Amino acid sequence: MSSLTSPQISAEQSAREADLVATVVASFDGAEDARLKQLMQALTRHLHAFVREVRLTESEWEKAIAFLTDCGHITNDRRQEFILLSDILGISMQTVAVNNEAYANATEATVFGPFFVADAPRIDIGGDISGGAPGQPCWIEGSVKDTEGNPIPGARIEVWEADEDGFYDVQYTDDRVAGRAYLHSDADGNYAFWGLTPTPYPIPYDGPVGKLLEAVGRSPMRASHLHFMVTAPGARTLVTHIFVRGDELLSRDSVFGVKDSLIYDFEQHAPSEAAPDGRSNAGSWASTRFDIVLAPASEPAS
């Protein structure tokens, strides 16, 4: 715990502060949207509690406003600094947790991240998502099933990842499309594609979020991972990653996204070893299997 302690304040001062909180909370009473009213009143109570607990100075508040302004200035259609801020504070993962309750043996969810693109190209089963991006080729295969073990044919599987230099295609300025695609599971619920073996990389740290991490002595590095988003009729949308077993960053991922159930072995293969689809590889390659289990879209009433 911190050695810093809040100064003692008089009963009169405490009452004044509490009265202000009550007044601001009550100002939302007329909201027609009940959920919006709940959100704004809870947010007000918690923000005021923070200010009162730490006895926030006016100078600190001005710096906070400047920080948020800088986050807005650096955000564009290729970069979302506010998502990064949410990620490094663990808010993204907490939101995932409260919206994806554990369900039987369903695959666990994790953070979405800031680099998803809605119009990724389509590939057939066995296709290659790399698009010429540098990195070790990796064969990824698996199945999509429901929690009863039934295969889910036609599930849409979106996949995206960084290249071996640690960059997603949208971080380049040449409008390339690489390291991302979508495909559908076959009639038996199976899927397979070529990608790249995931490698560690830093979240963007040249902006205000990076400066914040540096100020508090935290690393911007993310554990090696491959993104998945899987959708199917009647199933809960799954946003998740798979991580590489043995990665030293698994215990200190900068956005707290690692879950034990999402750590997988990536088997290494010599160039001479035959690939599952007969493809020839000039160098070494890797392979892994990720079997996906989707929870139902809504839980049955108890």
C-alpha positions as CSV (number, residue, x, y, z in Angstrom):
1,M,0.0,0.0,0.0
2,S,1.0,3.6,-0.6
3,S,2.7,5.4,2.3
4,L,0.8,8.6,1.3
5,T,-2.2,9.4,3.4
6,S,-5.1,11.8,2.8
7,P,-5.1,14.8,5.0
8,Q,-7.7,15.1,7.7
9,I,-10.6,17.4,6.8
10,S,-13.2,19.0,9.0
11,A,-16.7,17.7,9.3
12,E,-17.9,20.9,7.7
13,Q,-15.6,20.5,4.7
14,S,-16.7,16.8,4.3
15,A,-20.3,17.9,4.4
16,R,-19.8,20.5,1.7
17,E,-18.2,18.0,-0.5
18,A,-20.9,15.4,0.1
19,D,-23.6,18.0,-0.6
20,L,-22.0,18.7,-4.0
21,V,-21.9,15.0,-4.9
22,A,-25.6,14.7,-4.0
23,T,-26.5,17.8,-6.0
24,V,-24.7,16.6,-9.2
25,V,-26.1,13.1,-8.9
26,A,-29.6,14.5,-8.5
27,S,-29.1,16.6,-11.7
28,F,-29.5,13.4,-13.7
29,D,-32.9,12.4,-12.1
30,G,-34.8,13.8,-15.1
31,A,-33.1,11.5,-17.6
32,E,-35.7,9.6,-19.6
33,D,-33.3,6.8,-20.4
34,A,-33.1,4.8,-17.1
35,R,-29.9,3.1,-18.1
36,L,-28.2,6.4,-19.0
37,K,-29.4,7.8,-15.7
38,Q,-27.8,4.9,-13.8
39,L,-24.5,5.2,-15.7
40,M,-24.2,9.0,-15.2
41,Q,-25.1,8.9,-11.5
42,A,-22.7,6.0,-10.8
43,L,-19.9,7.6,-12.8
44,T,-20.4,10.9,-10.9
45,R,-20.3,9.2,-7.5
46,H,-17.1,7.3,-8.4
47,L,-15.3,10.2,-10.0
48,H,-16.1,12.5,-7.0
49,A,-15.0,9.7,-4.6
50,F,-11.7,9.6,-6.5
51,V,-11.2,13.3,-6.3
52,R,-12.0,13.4,-2.6
53,E,-9.8,10.3,-1.7
54,V,-6.6,11.6,-3.4
55,R,-7.4,15.3,-2.7
56,L,-6.8,16.0,-6.4
57,T,-5.1,19.4,-6.9
58,E,-6.2,21.9,-9.5
59,S,-2.8,21.5,-11.2
60,E,-3.2,17.7,-11.4
61,W,-6.7,18.1,-12.9
62,E,-5.3,20.5,-15.5
63,K,-2.6,17.9,-16.4
64,A,-5.3,15.2,-16.6
65,I,-7.4,17.3,-19.0
66,A,-4.2,18.0,-21.1
67,F,-3.5,14.2,-21.2
68,L,-7.0,13.4,-22.4
69,T,-6.8,16.2,-25.0
70,D,-3.5,14.7,-26.3
71,C,-5.3,11.3,-26.5
72,G,-7.9,12.9,-28.7
73,H,-5.4,14.7,-30.9
74,I,-3.4,11.6,-31.7
75,T,-6.5,9.5,-32.4
76,N,-7.5,9.0,-36.1
77,D,-9.0,6.4,-38.3
78,R,-5.9,4.2,-37.9
79,R,-5.2,4.7,-34.2
80,Q,-7.4,4.8,-31.2
81,E,-5.5,6.1,-28.2
82,F,-8.6,5.9,-25.9
83,I,-8.8,2.2,-26.5
84,L,-5.1,1.9,-25.6
85,L,-5.8,3.9,-22.4
86,S,-8.7,1.6,-21.5
87,D,-6.5,-1.4,-22.2
88,I,-3.5,-0.4,-20.0
89,L,-5.9,0.5,-17.1
90,G,-7.4,-3.0,-17.3
91,I,-10.8,-1.5,-18.1
92,S,-11.1,-3.3,-21.4
93,M,-10.5,-6.6,-19.7
94,Q,-12.9,-5.9,-16.9
95,T,-15.6,-5.0,-19.5
96,V,-14.9,-8.3,-21.2
97,A,-15.2,-10.1,-17.9
98,V,-18.6,-8.6,-16.9
99,N,-20.0,-9.2,-20.4
100,N,-18.7,-12.7,-20.9
101,E,-19.7,-14.8,-17.9
102,A,-18.2,-18.2,-17.7
103,Y,-20.4,-20.7,-19.6
104,A,-19.7,-24.5,-19.4
105,N,-16.7,-25.2,-21.5
106,A,-17.0,-22.2,-23.8
107,T,-13.7,-20.6,-25.0
108,E,-12.8,-17.6,-22.9
109,A,-12.9,-14.1,-24.3
110,T,-10.2,-11.4,-24.1
111,V,-9.6,-7.8,-25.3
112,F,-10.6,-6.7,-28.7
113,G,-7.7,-4.4,-29.3
114,P,-7.5,-1.3,-31.5
115,F,-6.5,-2.8,-34.8
116,F,-9.5,-4.7,-36.1
117,V,-10.7,-3.8,-39.6
118,A,-14.2,-4.6,-40.7
119,D,-13.5,-5.1,-44.4
120,A,-10.8,-7.7,-44.3
121,P,-10.4,-9.9,-47.3
122,R,-12.1,-13.4,-47.5
123,I,-10.0,-16.5,-47.8
124,D,-11.0,-20.1,-48.4
125,I,-10.1,-22.8,-45.9
126,G,-6.3,-23.4,-46.2
127,G,-5.7,-19.9,-47.5
128,D,-3.0,-17.5,-46.3
129,I,-3.8,-14.4,-44.3
130,S,-0.2,-13.0,-44.2
131,G,-0.5,-11.0,-47.5
132,G,3.3,-10.9,-47.8
133,A,3.9,-9.7,-44.3
134,P,7.3,-10.8,-42.8
135,G,7.4,-13.7,-40.3
136,Q,7.6,-17.4,-39.8
137,P,4.7,-19.2,-41.6
138,C,2.3,-20.9,-39.2
139,W,-0.5,-23.4,-40.0
140,I,-3.5,-22.9,-37.7
141,E,-6.3,-25.4,-37.7
142,G,-9.2,-26.3,-35.4
143,S,-12.9,-26.7,-35.1
144,V,-15.9,-24.6,-34.1
145,K,-18.4,-26.3,-31.8
146,D,-21.2,-25.4,-29.4
147,T,-21.0,-26.3,-25.7
148,E,-22.8,-29.6,-26.4
149,G,-20.0,-30.7,-28.8
150,N,-22.0,-30.1,-32.0
151,P,-20.0,-28.7,-34.9
152,I,-21.0,-25.3,-36.1
153,P,-20.8,-25.1,-39.9
154,G,-20.5,-21.7,-41.6
155,A,-19.1,-19.8,-38.5
156,R,-17.4,-16.6,-39.6
157,I,-13.9,-16.6,-38.3
158,E,-12.1,-13.2,-38.4
159,V,-8.3,-13.4,-37.7
160,W,-5.7,-10.6,-37.5
161,E,-2.2,-10.3,-36.2
162,A,1.0,-8.2,-36.3
163,D,4.0,-9.1,-38.5
164,E,7.4,-10.2,-37.1
165,D,8.4,-6.5,-36.8
166,G,5.5,-5.9,-34.4
167,F,3.3,-3.9,-36.7
168,Y,-0.2,-4.4,-37.9
169,D,-1.0,-3.5,-41.5
170,V,-2.9,-0.4,-40.5
171,Q,0.2,1.0,-38.8
172,Y,1.9,1.4,-42.1
173,T,1.2,4.3,-44.4
174,D,1.0,2.5,-47.7
175,D,-2.6,1.1,-47.3
176,R,-1.4,-2.5,-47.4
177,V,-3.7,-5.3,-46.3
178,A,-1.7,-8.0,-44.6
179,G,-2.0,-10.3,-41.6
180,R,-5.8,-10.3,-41.6
181,A,-8.7,-12.1,-43.3
182,Y,-11.9,-14.0,-42.6
183,L,-13.0,-17.5,-43.5
184,H,-15.9,-19.8,-42.7
185,S,-15.9,-23.2,-40.9
186,D,-16.8,-26.1,-43.2
187,A,-19.7,-28.4,-43.1
188,D,-18.1,-30.3,-40.2
189,G,-17.2,-27.1,-38.3
190,N,-13.5,-27.3,-39.2
191,Y,-11.2,-24.5,-40.3
192,A,-7.6,-24.1,-41.3
193,F,-5.4,-21.3,-42.6
194,W,-1.8,-20.1,-42.9
195,G,-0.7,-17.1,-40.9
196,L,2.4,-16.1,-39.1
197,T,3.8,-17.4,-35.8
198,P,2.9,-14.6,-33.3
199,T,5.8,-12.6,-31.8
200,P,5.8,-10.1,-29.0
201,Y,5.4,-6.4,-29.8
202,P,4.8,-3.1,-28.0
203,I,1.5,-1.3,-28.1
204,P,2.0,2.2,-29.6
205,Y,4.1,4.1,-27.1
206,D,4.9,7.3,-29.0
207,G,1.9,9.1,-27.6
208,P,0.4,10.0,-24.3
209,V,-0.4,6.5,-23.2
210,G,3.2,5.5,-23.8
211,K,4.4,8.4,-21.8
212,L,2.1,7.4,-19.0
213,L,3.5,3.8,-19.0
214,E,7.1,5.2,-18.9
215,A,6.2,7.5,-16.0
216,V,4.9,4.6,-13.9
217,G,7.7,2.2,-14.9
218,R,5.5,-0.2,-16.9
219,S,6.5,-1.9,-20.2
220,P,4.3,-1.4,-23.3
221,M,5.0,-5.0,-24.5
222,R,2.2,-7.4,-25.4
223,A,2.7,-11.2,-25.2
224,S,2.7,-13.0,-28.6
225,H,-0.8,-13.5,-29.8
226,L,-3.2,-14.1,-32.7
227,H,-6.6,-12.4,-32.7
228,F,-9.9,-14.2,-33.4
229,M,-13.5,-13.0,-33.6
230,V,-16.0,-15.8,-34.2
231,T,-19.7,-15.3,-35.0
232,A,-22.5,-17.8,-35.8
233,P,-26.3,-17.7,-35.6
234,G,-27.5,-18.5,-32.1
235,A,-24.1,-18.2,-30.5
236,R,-22.5,-15.5,-28.4
237,T,-19.9,-13.6,-30.4
238,L,-16.4,-14.6,-29.3
239,V,-13.5,-12.1,-29.3
240,T,-10.3,-13.8,-28.1
241,H,-6.6,-14.5,-28.7
242,I,-4.4,-17.5,-28.6
243,F,-1.0,-17.0,-26.9
244,V,2.3,-18.8,-27.4
245,R,3.3,-21.1,-24.6
246,G,6.8,-20.3,-23.3
247,D,6.6,-16.6,-24.1
248,E,8.3,-14.7,-21.2
249,L,5.7,-11.9,-21.4
250,L,2.7,-14.1,-20.6
251,S,2.8,-13.0,-16.9
252,R,3.2,-9.2,-17.7
253,D,1.1,-8.5,-20.8
254,S,0.6,-4.7,-20.9
255,V,-3.1,-5.0,-21.4
256,F,-3.8,-7.9,-19.0
257,G,-5.2,-10.0,-21.8
258,V,-3.6,-13.4,-21.1
259,K,-5.7,-16.3,-19.7
260,D,-4.3,-19.7,-19.0
261,S,-6.9,-21.4,-21.2
262,L,-5.7,-19.4,-24.2
263,I,-2.1,-20.4,-24.1
264,Y,-1.2,-22.9,-26.8
265,D,1.8,-24.9,-28.0
266,F,3.2,-23.8,-31.4
267,E,5.1,-26.8,-32.7
268,Q,8.2,-26.0,-34.8
269,H,8.9,-27.8,-38.1
270,A,11.9,-28.1,-40.3
271,P,11.6,-26.8,-43.9
272,S,11.8,-30.4,-45.2
273,E,8.8,-31.5,-43.1
274,A,5.6,-31.8,-45.1
275,A,2.9,-29.3,-44.3
276,P,-0.7,-30.5,-43.7
277,D,-1.8,-29.1,-47.1
278,G,1.3,-30.1,-49.0
279,R,2.7,-26.6,-49.2
280,S,6.4,-26.3,-49.5
281,N,8.1,-23.8,-47.1
282,A,11.6,-22.4,-47.8
283,G,12.3,-22.1,-44.1
284,S,11.1,-23.4,-40.8
285,W,7.4,-23.2,-40.0
286,A,5.1,-23.7,-37.1
287,S,1.7,-25.2,-36.4
288,T,-0.9,-25.1,-33.7
289,R,-4.5,-26.3,-33.1
290,F,-7.2,-24.1,-31.6
291,D,-10.6,-25.7,-31.0
292,I,-13.2,-23.1,-30.4
293,V,-16.3,-23.6,-28.3
294,L,-19.1,-20.9,-28.6
295,A,-21.5,-20.2,-25.8
296,P,-25.2,-19.8,-26.7
297,A,-26.3,-16.3,-27.5
298,S,-28.4,-16.1,-24.4
299,E,-28.5,-18.4,-21.3
300,P,-31.7,-20.3,-20.6
301,A,-33.9,-18.8,-17.9
302,S,-33.3,-20.3,-14.5
